[in-house]
Amino acid sequence: MRQERSTAAEVTCTKDYWSRKGFFAYNVQAICDSNYEFLWMSFRTPGSSCDSSALACSDLGRELKDPASPLIALMVPEGLCITADEAYRGSEVFGVPWPGGGEGRPMKGCL
């Protein structure tokens, strides 16, 4: 999410907010359903953060890493997973494309 340059009084390091897309930003992580309606969103990390790190810094990211999480206990038996891109690691709850994949390639994760 594009933002104006923060001042040194607002953030520790203004350079952290310079994104690889060439502007100051926050890294926004979001999940939507099949109707393109947002179910969850987090924008806690600066624009220079990689996507997997930004997710790991969110409450949801921490919960999805915890094998004892009630959310995982609900998702796995139902066969539910989050479809994501290559920035994330495949798991029981994340379906991501195989590296170097293309059209017709299966997803890895969501066992």
Steps between C-alpha positions, in 0.01 A plus 500: 500500500660823383570762766674833530854489635496473879715729710775379731275598792230258376710191421843364595632469144323675213693292241314189619184639345653531150348211304654306212229658284668839535288688756443522874249244618370252755502129416133402506400139554138415423272201455182505295241235424385368162267800470797736534377623838772574754502271801822622663767765453821609675739785424748497786825477307688751284506479121846344484377189686462179303148356497573192710663715770208742495258211554718357779478837682120490503278338762361264234849405382604407853183297549548311173851396611371354828409131453278522812301790352120462516484653150719225356297242691193629313660539156689173454217248563273701269764506225510880502812688399623842398615527139810718477782583262865388498594746777356258755590146605257216429351331806183336625330839484685669208469388138773658288622430144796272443820698429533577130141397452273615231158427363367162592749443782359371827525691827722377780389508862145449625572132550 
